[in-house]
């Protein structure tokens, strides 16, 4: 089975990922299934703007954003603008920003290829924004039939790729990685009053180990222009349901920094 069989085809225009990224599905072997992603020439400026929007959406919902902006207007008028900037909903740590950005890009890319849904934007529920969250980086399901297909994803950002990070990805998935965050999703749905969906998610979690539910695993390495080479050299894995993605960017740190700076500036004022 090919990369497309598992996660769907690379997006086509007018999808953002078609405009930003070129792709190549490399030949599948018994131990690796790799989709190589490369940045289109002259696409960085547009990418920063779109990723900025995704960063905002993944960290803060519309109602919270409106509340934050009202408070910002009041505090700015009273000369307390610095307080607003210091209490923005976004991490300031470079490491956390990079990890979150890789996670967001993976989630949005797989949403586009698979047409599955994120029932919950989990970064909105992080109680310590400067630390990474436990659980699945990405968990996508079919909102109409949550048992039809599940995609569990993990994203890694490295300024420079290496063998160790690739082995972390493949070891983390093992022979098959089942979703860890179904109870979290169920609780969020119940808190929102969606009790029927919450019940279904709890039932699914209880039955995952004995039901033959299609679970696809996806690992992303976001790094410099050598990302794909390290996936090819060290990405062997016994997990037959694993698709590895390499996203090779020139100066990936600047992409993250620019997108987060724009997100912080838009929500919390200039920084």
TORKOL-4160 file (C-alpha; in steps of 0.2 Angstrom, whole numbers, padded with zeros to 4 digits, m for minus):
271
<pt num="1" X="0000" Y="0000" Z="0000"/>
<pt num="2" X="0006" Y="0017" Z="m0004"/>
<pt num="3" X="0007" Y="0034" Z="0006"/>
<pt num="4" X="m0009" Y="0039" Z="m0003"/>
<pt num="5" X="m0018" Y="0023" Z="0003"/>
<pt num="6" X="m0014" Y="0028" Z="0021"/>
<pt num="7" X="m0015" Y="0047" Z="0022"/>
<pt num="8" X="m0022" Y="0052" Z="0006"/>
<pt num="9" X="m0014" Y="0062" Z="m0009"/>
<pt num="10" X="m0004" Y="0078" Z="m0007"/>
<pt num="11" X="m0016" Y="0092" Z="m0008"/>
<pt num="12" X="m0020" Y="0101" Z="m0024"/>
<pt num="13" X="m0023" Y="0119" Z="m0028"/>
<pt num="14" X="m0031" Y="0130" Z="m0021"/>
<pt num="15" X="m0026" Y="0121" Z="m0004"/>
<pt num="16" X="m0012" Y="0131" Z="0005"/>
<pt num="17" X="m0001" Y="0115" Z="0006"/>
<pt num="18" X="m0001" Y="0114" Z="m0013"/>
<pt num="19" X="0005" Y="0131" Z="m0015"/>
<pt num="20" X="0018" Y="0130" Z="m0001"/>
<pt num="21" X="0025" Y="0112" Z="m0003"/>
<pt num="22" X="0031" Y="0101" Z="m0017"/>
<pt num="23" X="0030" Y="0082" Z="m0013"/>
<pt num="24" X="0038" Y="0066" Z="m0018"/>
<pt num="25" X="0031" Y="0049" Z="m0013"/>
<pt num="26" X="0047" Y="0038" Z="m0012"/>
<pt num="27" X="0046" Y="0020" Z="m0017"/>
<pt num="28" X="0038" Y="0009" Z="m0003"/>
<pt num="29" X="0049" Y="m0005" Z="0005"/>
<pt num="30" X="0045" Y="m0018" Z="0018"/>
<pt num="31" X="0051" Y="m0006" Z="0031"/>
<pt num="32" X="0048" Y="0012" Z="0026"/>
<pt num="33" X="0035" Y="0022" Z="0018"/>
<pt num="34" X="0041" Y="0040" Z="0016"/>
<pt num="35" X="0033" Y="0056" Z="0008"/>
<pt num="36" X="0046" Y="0070" Z="0005"/>
<pt num="37" X="0040" Y="0088" Z="0007"/>
<pt num="38" X="0050" Y="0103" Z="0000"/>
<pt num="39" X="0046" Y="0121" Z="0000"/>
<pt num="40" X="0041" Y="0129" Z="m0016"/>
<pt num="41" X="0052" Y="0143" Z="m0022"/>
<pt num="42" X="0046" Y="0161" Z="m0016"/>
<pt num="43" X="0032" Y="0153" Z="m0005"/>
<pt num="44" X="0039" Y="0157" Z="0012"/>
<pt num="45" X="0030" Y="0174" Z="0015"/>
<pt num="46" X="0013" Y="0167" Z="0011"/>
<pt num="47" X="0017" Y="0152" Z="0022"/>
<pt num="48" X="0022" Y="0163" Z="0037"/>
<pt num="49" X="0005" Y="0171" Z="0036"/>
<pt num="50" X="m0005" Y="0155" Z="0034"/>
<pt num="51" X="0004" Y="0147" Z="0048"/>
<pt num="52" X="0002" Y="0162" Z="0059"/>
<pt num="53" X="m0017" Y="0160" Z="0057"/>
<pt num="54" X="m0015" Y="0141" Z="0061"/>
<pt num="55" X="m0005" Y="0145" Z="0077"/>
<pt num="56" X="m0018" Y="0157" Z="0083"/>
<pt num="57" X="m0032" Y="0145" Z="0080"/>
<pt num="58" X="m0023" Y="0130" Z="0088"/>
<pt num="59" X="m0019" Y="0140" Z="0104"/>
<pt num="60" X="m0035" Y="0151" Z="0107"/>
<pt num="61" X="m0053" Y="0149" Z="0102"/>
<pt num="62" X="m0064" Y="0163" Z="0095"/>
<pt num="63" X="m0073" Y="0168" Z="0111"/>
<pt num="64" X="m0056" Y="0168" Z="0121"/>
<pt num="65" X="m0048" Y="0178" Z="0107"/>
<pt num="66" X="m0062" Y="0191" Z="0108"/>
<pt num="67" X="m0061" Y="0192" Z="0127"/>
<pt num="68" X="m0042" Y="0194" Z="0126"/>
<pt num="69" X="m0043" Y="0208" Z="0113"/>
<pt num="70" X="m0056" Y="0217" Z="0124"/>
<pt num="71" X="m0044" Y="0216" Z="0139"/>
<pt num="72" X="m0030" Y="0222" Z="0128"/>
<pt num="73" X="m0039" Y="0237" Z="0122"/>
<pt num="74" X="m0043" Y="0242" Z="0140"/>
<pt num="75" X="m0026" Y="0239" Z="0147"/>
<pt num="76" X="m0018" Y="0248" Z="0132"/>
<pt num="77" X="m0028" Y="0263" Z="0136"/>
<pt num="78" X="m0022" Y="0263" Z="0153"/>
<pt num="79" X="m0004" Y="0261" Z="0149"/>
<pt num="80" X="m0003" Y="0243" Z="0154"/>
<pt num="81" X="0001" Y="0236" Z="0137"/>
<pt num="82" X="0017" Y="0226" Z="0143"/>
<pt num="83" X="0006" Y="0216" Z="0155"/>
<pt num="84" X="m0005" Y="0210" Z="0140"/>
<pt num="85" X="0011" Y="0205" Z="0130"/>
<pt num="86" X="0018" Y="0196" Z="0144"/>
<pt num="87" X="0002" Y="0186" Z="0147"/>
<pt num="88" X="m0002" Y="0181" Z="0129"/>
<pt num="89" X="m0008" Y="0163" Z="0126"/>
<pt num="90" X="0007" Y="0158" Z="0116"/>
<pt num="91" X="0024" Y="0151" Z="0122"/>
<pt num="92" X="0039" Y="0162" Z="0122"/>
<pt num="93" X="0052" Y="0148" Z="0123"/>
<pt num="94" X="0060" Y="0144" Z="0106"/>
<pt num="95" X="0060" Y="0126" Z="0110"/>
<pt num="96" X="0041" Y="0125" Z="0114"/>
<pt num="97" X="0037" Y="0136" Z="0099"/>
<pt num="98" X="0046" Y="0125" Z="0087"/>
<pt num="99" X="0038" Y="0109" Z="0094"/>
<pt num="100" X="0021" Y="0117" Z="0093"/>
<pt num="101" X="0023" Y="0123" Z="0076"/>
<pt num="102" X="0029" Y="0106" Z="0069"/>
<pt num="103" X="0013" Y="0098" Z="0078"/>
<pt num="104" X="0002" Y="0111" Z="0070"/>
<pt num="105" X="0009" Y="0109" Z="0053"/>
<pt num="106" X="0007" Y="0090" Z="0054"/>
<pt num="107" X="m0011" Y="0092" Z="0060"/>
<pt num="108" X="m0016" Y="0104" Z="0046"/>
<pt num="109" X="m0007" Y="0094" Z="0033"/>
<pt num="110" X="m0015" Y="0077" Z="0037"/>
<pt num="111" X="m0032" Y="0086" Z="0039"/>
<pt num="112" X="m0030" Y="0092" Z="0021"/>
<pt num="113" X="m0024" Y="0075" Z="0014"/>
<pt num="114" X="m0035" Y="0063" Z="0024"/>
<pt num="115" X="m0051" Y="0074" Z="0026"/>
<pt num="116" X="m0052" Y="0068" Z="0044"/>
<pt num="117" X="m0056" Y="0080" Z="0058"/>
<pt num="118" X="m0048" Y="0087" Z="0074"/>
<pt num="119" X="m0062" Y="0086" Z="0086"/>
<pt num="120" X="m0051" Y="0096" Z="0099"/>
<pt num="121" X="m0037" Y="0108" Z="0097"/>
<pt num="122" X="m0027" Y="0102" Z="0111"/>
<pt num="123" X="m0015" Y="0116" Z="0113"/>
<pt num="124" X="m0030" Y="0127" Z="0119"/>
<pt num="125" X="m0030" Y="0116" Z="0135"/>
<pt num="126" X="m0012" Y="0116" Z="0139"/>
<pt num="127" X="m0011" Y="0122" Z="0157"/>
<pt num="128" X="0008" Y="0127" Z="0156"/>
<pt num="129" X="0010" Y="0135" Z="0139"/>
<pt num="130" X="0029" Y="0134" Z="0140"/>
<pt num="131" X="0030" Y="0115" Z="0141"/>
<pt num="132" X="0024" Y="0102" Z="0128"/>
<pt num="133" X="0008" Y="0092" Z="0132"/>
<pt num="134" X="0007" Y="0074" Z="0135"/>
<pt num="135" X="m0003" Y="0063" Z="0124"/>
<pt num="136" X="m0005" Y="0062" Z="0105"/>
<pt num="137" X="0003" Y="0076" Z="0095"/>
<pt num="138" X="m0011" Y="0074" Z="0082"/>
<pt num="139" X="m0027" Y="0063" Z="0083"/>
<pt num="140" X="m0039" Y="0064" Z="0068"/>
<pt num="141" X="m0055" Y="0055" Z="0066"/>
<pt num="142" X="m0070" Y="0054" Z="0055"/>
<pt num="143" X="m0083" Y="0065" Z="0064"/>
<pt num="144" X="m0097" Y="0055" Z="0056"/>
<pt num="145" X="m0090" Y="0038" Z="0060"/>
<pt num="146" X="m0076" Y="0038" Z="0073"/>
<pt num="147" X="m0073" Y="0020" Z="0070"/>
<pt num="148" X="m0070" Y="0021" Z="0051"/>
<pt num="149" X="m0052" Y="0027" Z="0052"/>
<pt num="150" X="m0040" Y="0035" Z="0065"/>
<pt num="151" X="m0024" Y="0044" Z="0062"/>
<pt num="152" X="m0011" Y="0046" Z="0076"/>
<pt num="153" X="0003" Y="0058" Z="0073"/>
<pt num="154" X="0019" Y="0063" Z="0081"/>
<pt num="155" X="0030" Y="0078" Z="0075"/>
<pt num="156" X="0048" Y="0082" Z="0079"/>
<pt num="157" X="0057" Y="0099" Z="0075"/>
<pt num="158" X="0076" Y="0099" Z="0074"/>
<pt num="159" X="0087" Y="0113" Z="0068"/>
<pt num="160" X="0099" Y="0100" Z="0061"/>
<pt num="161" X="0092" Y="0082" Z="0058"/>
<pt num="162" X="0101" Y="0067" Z="0066"/>
<pt num="163" X="0099" Y="0048" Z="0067"/>
<pt num="164" X="0093" Y="0050" Z="0085"/>
<pt num="165" X="0078" Y="0060" Z="0082"/>
<pt num="166" X="0072" Y="0048" Z="0067"/>
<pt num="167" X="0075" Y="0033" Z="0079"/>
<pt num="168" X="0064" Y="0042" Z="0092"/>
<pt num="169" X="0050" Y="0043" Z="0080"/>
<pt num="170" X="0051" Y="0025" Z="0074"/>
<pt num="171" X="0053" Y="0018" Z="0091"/>
<pt num="172" X="0039" Y="0029" Z="0098"/>
<pt num="173" X="0027" Y="0020" Z="0085"/>
<pt num="174" X="0034" Y="0003" Z="0088"/>
<pt num="175" X="0024" Y="m0010" Z="0078"/>
<pt num="176" X="0008" Y="0000" Z="0080"/>
<pt num="177" X="0003" Y="0015" Z="0091"/>
<pt num="178" X="m0015" Y="0016" Z="0097"/>
<pt num="179" X="m0022" Y="0033" Z="0102"/>
<pt num="180" X="m0019" Y="0039" Z="0120"/>
<pt num="181" X="m0029" Y="0054" Z="0120"/>
<pt num="182" X="m0047" Y="0047" Z="0117"/>
<pt num="183" X="m0051" Y="0050" Z="0136"/>
<pt num="184" X="m0046" Y="0068" Z="0135"/>
<pt num="185" X="m0056" Y="0070" Z="0119"/>
<pt num="186" X="m0071" Y="0062" Z="0128"/>
<pt num="187" X="m0070" Y="0074" Z="0143"/>
<pt num="188" X="m0069" Y="0089" Z="0132"/>
<pt num="189" X="m0084" Y="0084" Z="0122"/>
<pt num="190" X="m0094" Y="0080" Z="0138"/>
<pt num="191" X="m0089" Y="0097" Z="0145"/>
<pt num="192" X="m0096" Y="0105" Z="0130"/>
<pt num="193" X="m0112" Y="0096" Z="0132"/>
<pt num="194" X="m0109" Y="0083" Z="0118"/>
<pt num="195" X="m0113" Y="0068" Z="0129"/>
<pt num="196" X="m0117" Y="0056" Z="0115"/>
<pt num="197" X="m0101" Y="0059" Z="0106"/>
<pt num="198" X="m0092" Y="0058" Z="0123"/>
<pt num="199" X="m0100" Y="0041" Z="0126"/>
<pt num="200" X="m0094" Y="0035" Z="0109"/>
<pt num="201" X="m0076" Y="0040" Z="0112"/>
<pt num="202" X="m0076" Y="0032" Z="0129"/>
<pt num="203" X="m0083" Y="0016" Z="0121"/>
<pt num="204" X="m0070" Y="0017" Z="0107"/>
<pt num="205" X="m0056" Y="0019" Z="0120"/>
<pt num="206" X="m0062" Y="0004" Z="0130"/>
<pt num="207" X="m0063" Y="m0007" Z="0114"/>
<pt num="208" X="m0047" Y="m0001" Z="0104"/>
<pt num="209" X="m0036" Y="m0016" Z="0109"/>
<pt num="210" X="m0049" Y="m0029" Z="0103"/>
<pt num="211" X="m0057" Y="m0021" Z="0088"/>
<pt num="212" X="m0050" Y="m0021" Z="0071"/>
<pt num="213" X="m0051" Y="m0002" Z="0069"/>
<pt num="214" X="m0040" Y="0005" Z="0055"/>
<pt num="215" X="m0026" Y="0015" Z="0064"/>
<pt num="216" X="m0013" Y="0025" Z="0054"/>
<pt num="217" X="0003" Y="0032" Z="0061"/>
<pt num="218" X="0011" Y="0047" Z="0054"/>
<pt num="219" X="0028" Y="0054" Z="0060"/>
<pt num="220" X="0035" Y="0071" Z="0054"/>
<pt num="221" X="0053" Y="0077" Z="0055"/>
<pt num="222" X="0053" Y="0096" Z="0051"/>
<pt num="223" X="0071" Y="0101" Z="0049"/>
<pt num="224" X="0083" Y="0108" Z="0037"/>
<pt num="225" X="0087" Y="0103" Z="0019"/>
<pt num="226" X="0094" Y="0086" Z="0025"/>
<pt num="227" X="0078" Y="0080" Z="0034"/>
<pt num="228" X="0073" Y="0068" Z="0020"/>
<pt num="229" X="0090" Y="0060" Z="0019"/>
<pt num="230" X="0090" Y="0056" Z="0037"/>
<pt num="231" X="0073" Y="0048" Z="0036"/>
<pt num="232" X="0079" Y="0038" Z="0021"/>
<pt num="233" X="0094" Y="0032" Z="0030"/>
<pt num="234" X="0087" Y="0028" Z="0047"/>
<pt num="235" X="0068" Y="0027" Z="0046"/>
<pt num="236" X="0066" Y="0008" Z="0045"/>
<pt num="237" X="0052" Y="0002" Z="0056"/>
<pt num="238" X="0042" Y="m0014" Z="0058"/>
<pt num="239" X="0026" Y="m0004" Z="0059"/>
<pt num="240" X="0017" Y="m0008" Z="0043"/>
<pt num="241" X="0004" Y="0006" Z="0046"/>
<pt num="242" X="0017" Y="0020" Z="0048"/>
<pt num="243" X="0020" Y="0034" Z="0035"/>
<pt num="244" X="0035" Y="0045" Z="0038"/>
<pt num="245" X="0035" Y="0063" Z="0032"/>
<pt num="246" X="0051" Y="0074" Z="0030"/>
<pt num="247" X="0049" Y="0093" Z="0028"/>
<pt num="248" X="0065" Y="0101" Z="0023"/>
<pt num="249" X="0066" Y="0119" Z="0025"/>
<pt num="250" X="0079" Y="0132" Z="0023"/>
<pt num="251" X="0082" Y="0140" Z="0040"/>
<pt num="252" X="0067" Y="0132" Z="0048"/>
<pt num="253" X="0069" Y="0142" Z="0064"/>
<pt num="254" X="0066" Y="0158" Z="0055"/>
<pt num="255" X="0049" Y="0151" Z="0049"/>
<pt num="256" X="0044" Y="0147" Z="0067"/>
<pt num="257" X="0050" Y="0163" Z="0074"/>
<pt num="258" X="0042" Y="0174" Z="0061"/>
<pt num="259" X="0025" Y="0165" Z="0062"/>
<pt num="260" X="0024" Y="0166" Z="0081"/>
<pt num="261" X="0030" Y="0184" Z="0081"/>
<pt num="262" X="0016" Y="0188" Z="0070"/>
<pt num="263" X="0003" Y="0178" Z="0080"/>
<pt num="264" X="0009" Y="0186" Z="0096"/>
<pt num="265" X="0008" Y="0203" Z="0088"/>
<pt num="266" X="m0009" Y="0201" Z="0081"/>
<pt num="267" X="m0017" Y="0194" Z="0098"/>
<pt num="268" X="m0006" Y="0203" Z="0111"/>
<pt num="269" X="0000" Y="0219" Z="0102"/>
<pt num="270" X="0017" Y="0223" Z="0096"/>
<pt num="271" X="0032" Y="0214" Z="0104"/>
